[in-house]
Amino acid sequence: RTRMRQLPAGLAESLLADTSRAAVRRAGLLLLDEPDPVRRLPIVLRAAADPDPRLARRAVDAVLRTVREFQPQPGKSLLAEPVPLDVPPGRAHELLELAEAAAPRLPLRPRQALHELLAPTAPFTELLRVRHGLGYGTRSPLFVVEATFGARDPRETAARMREVMLAVLPYAAGPAAGWPADDAWPAILPDWFVARCTPEHPAPEDPAAEGPVVEGREPGWLDRWRGPRWRERGAGTGAGSAVDATAGWRLLDWVGLFDPEGGAGVRSWRWWDVECGSRTGRLRITVDGHPYGGGAALRWLVEAAGGHDVELP
């Protein structure tokens, strides 16, 4: 270790990348002691995916310690603020790629914490929240606001909302080329949500009105969900939206707000968490200001899932 300290700057990093020399890779053990957590983070993430098991185990421990430095800790003074993780977008993307490369060895919560710190509005980060809930001490750089709703069974309503979000968010988080074709959405989304969406009545002379033949679907099923895109309907913003959500949304109209190349820029709310009582629920979302885009679509999600008396922030 004394000799490793004499290595020229940058040499240890290059040796760490040389996966054909296990003995030299142990130079990475020195790099795990980098005092600056921002500089240390990419080093320990890269080392956590290293094929050298000894180095990888030490690196995973270092990742856990490093991530904690960026988060508020229980029992500490409110004046003891965590270290800010302020990096350019390109660097943030690189760090998240390193974290996912080390996913087989890294626990979920530290990886989720990095996504919250580096890309809080990204669909993949939102997907992690919906799927796994919030990690302890998670903070949002945006405004966290609350929508309330009534329901016969608020927990069932919340579960249904999650079911819809878990169906659409993987595609919102994926490449634009992987966005499903219009006629694929009825099979992707829950049947109850498809049934709740507003039907369309295309002109009888339209030969395509019946839609493709799908086993288990009645003829004309396509007209239940095909409709104008979000630009024609209007996306709606906040509680004062001019769009009447109780009138229902057409399926393509609603999922279009998640399309990476469509209306994704209009929907400025992101799922945060949900709490349920005996007859009411509280759905928290993050927004970047008020009014915010996509409020009517949020209201429709709650109502389609069984909520009523929805009060948006």
C-alpha positions as CSV (number, residue, x, y, z in Angstrom):
1,R,0.0,0.0,0.0
2,T,2.9,2.4,0.7
3,R,4.2,1.8,-2.8
4,M,0.7,2.2,-4.3
5,R,0.7,5.7,-2.8
6,Q,3.7,6.5,-5.0
7,L,1.8,5.7,-8.2
8,P,1.4,8.7,-10.5
9,A,-2.0,10.4,-10.6
10,G,-4.4,8.5,-12.8
11,L,-2.3,5.3,-13.1
12,A,-4.2,3.4,-10.4
13,E,-7.5,4.1,-12.3
14,S,-6.1,2.8,-15.5
15,L,-4.7,-0.3,-13.7
16,L,-8.2,-0.9,-12.2
17,A,-9.7,-1.1,-15.7
18,D,-7.1,-3.8,-16.7
19,T,-9.3,-6.8,-16.0
20,S,-6.6,-9.2,-17.2
21,R,-4.4,-8.6,-14.2
22,A,-6.1,-9.5,-10.9
23,A,-3.1,-8.5,-8.8
24,V,-2.8,-5.1,-10.3
25,R,-6.5,-4.5,-9.9
26,R,-6.0,-4.5,-6.2
27,A,-4.6,-1.0,-6.7
28,G,-8.2,-0.1,-6.6
29,L,-8.2,-0.7,-2.9
30,L,-6.3,2.5,-2.5
31,L,-8.8,4.4,-4.6
32,L,-11.6,3.5,-2.2
33,D,-10.1,5.9,0.3
34,E,-10.6,9.0,-1.8
35,P,-11.6,11.7,0.7
36,D,-13.9,13.6,-1.7
37,P,-17.2,11.7,-1.9
38,V,-18.1,13.2,-5.3
39,R,-14.8,12.1,-6.8
40,R,-15.0,8.8,-4.9
41,L,-18.5,7.8,-6.2
42,P,-17.6,6.8,-9.8
43,I,-14.5,5.0,-8.5
44,V,-16.4,2.8,-6.0
45,L,-19.2,2.1,-8.5
46,R,-16.8,1.0,-11.1
47,A,-14.9,-1.2,-8.6
48,A,-18.2,-2.7,-7.3
49,A,-18.6,-4.4,-10.8
50,D,-15.0,-5.6,-10.9
51,P,-14.5,-9.3,-11.4
52,D,-12.1,-9.4,-8.5
53,P,-14.4,-10.6,-5.6
54,R,-12.3,-9.1,-2.9
55,L,-12.1,-5.7,-4.5
56,A,-15.8,-5.8,-5.4
57,R,-16.9,-6.6,-1.8
58,R,-14.8,-3.7,-0.4
59,A,-16.2,-1.4,-3.1
60,V,-19.8,-2.3,-2.4
61,D,-19.2,-1.3,1.3
62,A,-17.6,1.9,0.1
63,V,-20.6,2.6,-2.2
64,L,-23.0,2.3,0.8
65,R,-20.9,4.6,2.9
66,T,-20.6,7.1,0.0
67,V,-24.3,7.2,-0.7
68,R,-25.1,7.9,2.9
69,E,-22.9,11.0,2.8
70,F,-25.3,12.4,0.2
71,Q,-28.4,11.6,2.3
72,P,-29.8,13.1,5.6
73,Q,-29.1,10.7,8.4
74,P,-31.4,9.9,11.4
75,G,-30.4,11.3,14.7
76,K,-28.2,14.0,13.2
77,S,-28.7,17.7,13.6
78,L,-30.8,19.5,11.0
79,L,-27.8,21.8,10.5
80,A,-25.7,18.8,9.4
81,E,-26.7,18.9,5.8
82,P,-25.7,16.1,3.5
83,V,-23.0,16.6,0.9
84,P,-24.5,18.0,-2.3
85,L,-24.2,15.7,-5.4
86,D,-24.1,18.4,-8.1
87,V,-22.8,17.0,-11.4
88,P,-23.6,17.8,-15.1
89,P,-26.3,15.8,-16.8
90,G,-23.9,13.8,-18.8
91,R,-21.9,12.9,-15.8
92,A,-25.1,12.0,-13.9
93,H,-26.0,9.6,-16.8
94,E,-22.6,8.0,-16.6
95,L,-22.9,7.4,-12.8
96,L,-26.3,5.8,-13.2
97,E,-25.0,3.5,-15.8
98,L,-22.2,2.5,-13.5
99,A,-24.8,1.9,-10.7
100,E,-26.9,-0.3,-12.9
101,A,-23.8,-2.2,-14.1
102,A,-23.1,-3.0,-10.4
103,A,-26.8,-3.9,-9.8
104,P,-26.1,-7.7,-9.2
105,R,-24.0,-6.8,-6.2
106,L,-25.5,-3.5,-5.0
107,P,-28.7,-3.5,-2.8
108,L,-31.8,-1.8,-4.2
109,R,-32.0,1.1,-1.9
110,P,-28.6,2.7,-2.5
111,R,-29.2,2.4,-6.3
112,Q,-32.6,4.0,-5.9
113,A,-31.1,6.7,-3.8
114,L,-28.6,7.5,-6.6
115,H,-31.5,7.8,-9.1
116,E,-33.3,10.1,-6.7
117,L,-30.2,12.3,-6.3
118,L,-29.1,12.4,-10.0
119,A,-32.4,12.1,-12.0
120,P,-35.4,12.8,-9.8
121,T,-37.8,13.5,-12.7
122,A,-36.7,10.6,-14.9
123,P,-39.4,8.0,-15.7
124,F,-37.1,5.2,-14.4
125,T,-36.8,6.9,-11.1
126,E,-40.6,7.3,-10.9
127,L,-40.9,3.6,-11.8
128,L,-38.7,2.7,-8.8
129,R,-40.9,4.8,-6.5
130,V,-44.1,3.2,-7.8
131,R,-42.6,-0.3,-7.6
132,H,-40.7,-0.1,-4.3
133,G,-41.9,3.0,-2.5
134,L,-39.6,5.7,-1.1
135,G,-36.4,4.9,0.7
136,Y,-35.8,6.4,4.1
137,G,-34.9,10.1,4.1
138,T,-35.6,10.6,0.4
139,R,-36.0,14.2,-0.5
140,S,-37.2,15.8,-3.7
141,P,-35.6,18.9,-5.2
142,L,-39.1,19.7,-6.5
143,F,-42.3,20.7,-4.8
144,V,-44.1,17.7,-3.1
145,V,-47.9,18.4,-3.2
146,E,-50.9,16.3,-2.2
147,A,-54.0,15.2,-4.0
148,T,-56.8,13.8,-1.8
149,F,-59.6,11.4,-2.9
150,G,-62.4,9.3,-1.4
151,A,-63.0,5.6,-2.1
152,R,-64.9,2.6,-0.8
153,D,-61.5,0.9,-0.4
154,P,-58.6,3.4,-0.8
155,R,-56.0,0.7,-0.6
156,E,-57.5,-1.1,-3.6
157,T,-57.7,2.3,-5.5
158,A,-54.0,2.9,-4.7
159,A,-53.1,-0.6,-5.9
160,R,-55.0,-0.1,-9.1
161,M,-53.3,3.2,-9.8
162,R,-49.9,1.5,-9.2
163,E,-51.0,-1.3,-11.6
164,V,-51.6,1.3,-14.4
165,M,-48.3,3.2,-13.7
166,L,-46.3,0.0,-13.6
167,A,-47.7,-1.0,-17.0
168,V,-46.8,2.3,-18.8
169,L,-43.7,3.6,-17.0
170,P,-41.3,0.9,-18.3
171,Y,-42.0,2.1,-21.8
172,A,-41.8,5.7,-20.8
173,A,-38.4,5.0,-19.2
174,G,-37.2,3.0,-22.3
175,P,-35.9,4.1,-25.7
176,A,-38.4,6.0,-27.9
177,A,-38.0,3.3,-30.5
178,G,-39.4,0.8,-28.0
179,W,-42.7,2.7,-27.5
180,P,-45.6,0.2,-28.3
181,A,-47.8,0.6,-31.4
182,D,-51.2,2.1,-30.8
183,D,-53.0,-1.2,-31.1
184,A,-50.7,-2.9,-28.5
185,W,-51.9,-0.8,-25.6
186,P,-55.1,-2.6,-24.8
187,A,-53.1,-5.8,-24.1
188,I,-50.5,-3.9,-22.0
189,L,-52.8,-2.0,-19.7
190,P,-55.2,-3.6,-17.2
191,D,-58.5,-4.7,-18.7
192,W,-60.5,-2.6,-16.2
193,F,-58.6,0.5,-17.2
194,V,-59.2,-0.1,-20.9
195,A,-62.9,-0.6,-20.2
196,R,-63.1,2.6,-18.2
197,C,-61.6,4.7,-21.0
198,T,-64.0,6.7,-23.2
199,P,-65.2,4.9,-26.4
200,E,-65.0,6.6,-29.8
201,H,-67.5,6.1,-32.5
202,P,-65.7,6.2,-35.8
203,A,-67.5,6.8,-39.1
204,P,-69.2,3.6,-40.3
205,E,-67.6,4.0,-43.7
206,D,-64.1,3.8,-42.2
207,P,-62.8,0.3,-43.1
208,A,-60.3,0.5,-40.3
209,A,-62.9,1.3,-37.6
210,E,-63.2,-2.3,-36.5
211,G,-59.4,-2.5,-35.7
212,P,-57.3,-5.6,-36.0
213,V,-58.7,-9.0,-35.0
214,V,-57.6,-9.9,-31.5
215,E,-58.5,-13.2,-29.8
216,G,-60.8,-12.6,-26.9
217,R,-61.9,-9.2,-28.0
218,E,-65.2,-8.4,-29.5
219,P,-65.3,-6.8,-33.0
220,G,-65.0,-3.1,-32.9
221,W,-63.0,-3.1,-29.6
222,L,-60.6,-0.6,-31.1
223,D,-63.2,2.2,-31.1
224,R,-63.4,2.0,-27.3
225,W,-60.0,3.5,-26.9
226,R,-58.8,5.1,-30.1
227,G,-59.2,8.9,-30.0
228,P,-57.6,12.2,-30.6
229,R,-54.1,12.8,-29.4
230,W,-53.4,14.9,-26.3
231,R,-52.8,18.0,-28.4
232,E,-56.4,17.9,-29.6
233,R,-57.9,17.2,-26.2
234,G,-55.7,19.5,-24.2
235,A,-53.5,18.2,-21.4
236,G,-55.0,20.1,-18.5
237,T,-53.1,21.7,-15.6
238,G,-53.7,21.5,-11.9
239,A,-57.0,21.8,-10.1
240,G,-58.3,24.5,-12.4
241,S,-58.1,22.4,-15.6
242,A,-60.7,23.2,-18.2
243,V,-60.8,19.5,-19.1
244,D,-63.5,17.5,-17.4
245,A,-61.7,14.4,-16.3
246,T,-64.9,12.8,-15.1
247,A,-66.0,12.6,-18.8
248,G,-63.2,10.0,-19.2
249,W,-60.1,9.8,-21.3
250,R,-59.5,7.8,-24.5
251,L,-56.7,5.3,-24.0
252,L,-54.2,6.7,-26.5
253,D,-55.0,10.2,-25.3
254,W,-53.9,9.2,-21.7
255,V,-50.8,7.1,-22.5
256,G,-49.7,9.7,-25.0
257,L,-48.6,11.9,-22.0
258,F,-45.9,9.3,-21.2
259,D,-44.7,8.9,-24.8
260,P,-41.0,9.9,-24.9
261,E,-41.6,11.5,-28.4
262,G,-45.1,12.6,-27.8
263,G,-46.7,14.4,-24.8
264,A,-44.1,13.4,-22.1
265,G,-43.0,17.1,-21.9
266,V,-46.6,18.1,-21.1
267,R,-46.9,15.9,-18.0
268,S,-44.9,17.7,-15.3
269,W,-46.1,15.7,-12.3
270,R,-44.3,12.6,-11.0
271,W,-45.6,10.0,-8.6
272,W,-44.1,10.4,-5.1
273,D,-46.1,8.1,-2.8
274,V,-49.6,7.4,-1.5
275,E,-51.1,6.9,1.9
276,C,-54.5,5.4,2.7
277,G,-57.0,5.7,5.5
278,S,-60.3,3.9,6.0
279,R,-62.3,6.0,3.4
280,T,-59.8,8.5,2.0
281,G,-56.4,8.5,0.4
282,R,-53.6,11.0,-0.2
283,L,-51.6,10.8,-3.4
284,R,-48.4,12.8,-3.3
285,I,-46.8,14.0,-6.5
286,T,-43.8,16.2,-7.3
287,V,-44.2,19.2,-9.6
288,D,-41.9,22.0,-10.7
289,G,-44.4,24.8,-10.1
290,H,-48.1,25.7,-10.5
291,P,-49.9,25.3,-12.7
292,Y,-48.5,22.0,-13.7
293,G,-49.1,20.0,-16.8
294,G,-51.2,16.8,-17.0
295,G,-53.4,17.4,-14.0
296,A,-56.5,16.2,-15.7
297,A,-54.8,13.0,-16.6
298,L,-53.9,12.5,-13.0
299,R,-57.5,13.1,-11.9
300,W,-58.6,10.5,-14.5
301,L,-56.1,7.9,-13.2
302,V,-57.6,8.3,-9.7
303,E,-61.2,8.2,-10.8
304,A,-60.7,5.3,-13.2
305,A,-59.1,3.4,-10.3
306,G,-62.2,3.9,-8.1
307,G,-61.6,7.2,-6.4
308,H,-64.1,10.0,-6.2
309,D,-64.2,13.6,-4.8
310,V,-60.7,14.1,-6.1
311,E,-59.1,17.3,-4.9
312,L,-55.9,18.2,-6.9
313,P,-53.4,20.7,-5.5
